[in-house]
C-alpha cells in the first residue's frame, strides 16, 4: 500500500474561479482536496490528490483547456498550474492532513478533522469529520448550504433523513441540533464505512443504511438530499415518499446553470420552495411539502 503513488495537482487561481476549479477536481473523485484562500493576494492555492490506479490522471492540456472554457464566464480570472507530479501514498496523506483545518460553516457550526483540536464555545456545534474518500467535509459549497439549511429549518425533536450521506456530516449535524431520530443512507460501500466511523467520533446515534432505492418508513420531518440534479430527478419518488406532508426537504447539489431545469421539473410537484441558498456555482432549495388537498 505504501508503495502506491498519488497524482498531486497544485493550482493557483484568482478567487473568483476557485469554486469552479475545486468542483472540476472533485468530479474526478479526488482523494483529497486542500484549499488555501490567500485573501490578501486575491488568489487561492488548490492542492488535489488523485489515485491514478482508480481514476484517470489529469493532464496539463486537460486543465488548461478547462480554464480556457471558463473565460467567457470569468473574463478576469487568472490561473497557473504550479505542479503536476506523483508522490507516495504516505507523503500525500501526511500533507493533506496537515492542511485540513477547522472551518466555521456558520456562526454556530464548526467542522474539524479528528487530528485537529479546537476550543468549542458553549453556543457552538462541533462536527468531527475524517473524510477519507467520501464526500462531505463542509468545504464544498453544497455541503455548507445544506448545513445552513438544517440550521434554518431547525431539527430539534424531528425525524431527519440524510439521503446520500457521504461522510455523514449532515446526519451528525442534525443529531447535534437535537433531532429525535436520524437516518443516513448511501449506496457507496466506502461512504458507509466512513460515515460509521464519523458517527462514532461524534458519539451520535444514527441509523445507517446501505441502499439504492430506500424509502423511509415512517416518513420523516426533514429530508436532506445533497445529490446531483440527475439523482434528485431519478430518486424523486423515494425522496417524496420519505417525507411527511408539511415536512421540509433540502434539494442540494444543483449547479447554478441547471437552476431553471430544476425549477421546471419541480413546478408540478407538491412543493413550495420557501428559501434558496445561492453560491457562485451551486444552489440549494428548501422545499415545503404540501398536503394532497393543497395546490
N, C-alpha and C positions, 0 to 999 in steps of 0.2 A: 504493500500500500504506500509506504513512504517513498518508493522509487517512482511513483506516478508523478507526472508533471501537469501543471495547470497553465493555461494561457492567461497572461496578465495584459490588460489593456488599460493604459493611463491616458486620459484625455483632459486637456484644459479647454474650457469653453466659456463664453460670456454667460452671465447668469440668466439671461432671457431664454436661453435654449437648453439650460441644464436639465429640466424635466423631460424634454424631448429626447435628449441623448440617454438619460437614465432609463427611460421606458424602452428605447431601442435596444439597449444592452440587456435589460431584464427579460425581454421577449425571447431571448436565446437561452432561457433557463440558466442565467448566470448564477454560478455557485456562491458568489459573494459580491457585494457592491458597497463601496465606500465613497461618500460624497463629502468633500471638504469645500464649504462655501466661504470663499475669501471675500467678504463683503467690501473691505476697503479697496481691494484691487479690481472689484467688479467682475471677477471670474470665479469659476468653480473647477475644482480638480476632481474628476471622477475616476476611480480605480475599480475595474471589474475583473473577476476571475472566472474562467470557463474551463470545464473538464473536456479536453479535446477528444477523449475516447467516447464520451456520451453525447456531445453536441458538436456541431460543425464549427470549427475555429473561425474567428473573424480574420479578414484580410484588410490591408491598408486601403485597397481600392474600394472595398465594400463600405468602409467607414467614411472615406472621402466622398463617395457617391451619395451616401445618406445625407451628409451635411449639405452638399450642393443642392439637393432636392428641398431642403428646408429654407433656403434663402428667399424664396418667394413669400414665405410667411414671416420670416425673421430677417429682413434685409440688412440689419445692422449687426447680426450675430457674427461672432468670431470663434474659431476653433483651431486647436493644434493637437495632433497626435504626438504625445510625449514618448510613449513606449508601447511596443507590441512584441512581447517576448514570452518565454516559458520559464517557470520556476517550479521547484519541488513542492510537493503537497504540504509538507510541514512548514515550509517557508511562507507560502501564501496564507495558510491558516493563521500563523502567528501574526503576520502583518495585518490581516483583516481584523482579527480580534483587537489588536492594539488601536485600530482606528474607529472601532464601533463604540460610540459614546452615548450616554443618556440623552434623550431628546424630550422636550416638552411639546406634546401634540396639542394640548390645550393648556389653559392656566392651571388646571387641576389634574391632568393626566400626564404622567411621565413614564417613558419606556426606556428600559435599560437592559443590557445583556447581563447574564449571571456573573460574569467575571469583572464587572464594574460596580463600584459601590456608590451609593447616592443617599444623602440625608433627606429623608422624606418629611415634608411638612405635614402637620396634622390634618390639613384640608386637602391633601393630595392623594391621588390613587396611583400607586406604583405597580407597573406591569413588568415582570421579568421575562425576557424572551431569549432563548437560544435558537436562532432561526435555522441553522444548518442549511438544508436545501429547500425548505418550504417557504412559501410566500407569506409576507406579513410581518413587518418589523416596526411599522409606524412611520418609516421614512418615505414610503411610497404615498403619493397624493391620495389615491383611492382609499387606502387603509386609514389614513389620517381623517379623511372625510367621514368614513364610517364611524370612527371613534367619536368624532364631533356630533354626528347624528344620534348616536346612542345617548350621548350626554344631553342633547336637546330633548329627546323623547322622554328619557328617564326610565330606568329599568327596575326600580325598587318594587318588589312584590310581583314582578311579571315573569311569565314563562317566555324564554328567548331562544330562538334557533339561529345558529351561525351556519349558513349553508355554503360550503366550500371554505372550510375553516382555516386551511393552511397551517400556520404556526399555532393557531388557537387564540390569537391576540384579541379578537372581538368577543369570543366566549369568555375569556378571562376578564375583560373589561366589564362585560355585562354582570358577571358574578360579583365582581368587586364593587359594582354600582348598586348592589342589593337585590339582584334578580332572585326570585324564589326558586327557579329551575332553569337550567341552561342545557341545551342540546347542541352538539357540534357534529357536523357531517362533512366528510370529504371522500373522494374516490381514490385518491393517491395514497399508496402504502407509506411512502416516506413522510408525507404530511401527517398522517395519522400517528406515526411513531413520534414525530417532532411535537405535535400537539399534546400527546400523552405526557411527555417529559415536561413540557411547559406548564401543564396543569399541576403537576406535582411540585414544580418550582414555586408556583404561586399559591399552593395549598388551596386550590378551588375544586369544588365538586361539580364536574361536568360530565354529562352522558355523551360518550364519544362513539360515533357510528361510522363504519366504512360502507358506503353505498353510493350507487349512481342515480337512483330514482327514488330517494327517500321522501316519505310524506309523514309529517309529524302528527301523532295521534295521542292525546287531543291536540287540536290546533293551538298555535302559540299567540301570545300578545304582540310579539315583535319578531320579525324575520330580517336578518341581515344577509343580503345576497351580494357579496363583493366578488363578482364573477366577471364575465365579459358580456357584451351586449348579445352575442350569439348564444351564449349559455343561458342568459336570462330568458331569451325567447324560447330556447329549446326546453328549459326546465320550468316554464311559466306555470303549467298546471300543478306541478309538485310544490312550487313556491306558494301559489294561491291556495291550494288545499291545506297547506301547513299553517296558514294564518287565519285566525278567527275574524269574524265580522267586527268592524270598528277597531281592528288591530293595525299596527304600523309596520310597513316594510321599507327597508333601505335598499334601493336599486343602485348599485355602485359598480365601478369598473367600466364606465361608459366614456369613451373618448369624446371630447367636445365636438369633433367633426361629425359624430354619429348622434348628436343631440336630437335632431329632427327625426331621424329614423326611429329613435326610441319613443319620442312623443307621438309619432304617427301610430306606432304599434300599440301603445298603452291607451290610446284615445278611447277605444270602445271597451276597455276593461273597467271593472268596478272599483277604480281607484281615483281618489282626488290627490293630486300632487300638492302637498302642503308646504314644502320647502325644497330648496335646492342648495347644494354646496358646490360652487363652481371654482375650479382652478384654471391654470393656464393650459392644461392638457386634458384634464379629467373632470367629469361632473357626476354628482350623486344626487339622488332624489329621495325624499321622504314621502311615502305614499300612505294614505289612509284608506283602508278597505271599507267600502260602503255595504250596508245591508242589502239583501236582494231586492227589497221594495224601494230602494233609493236609486236615483239616477240623476 
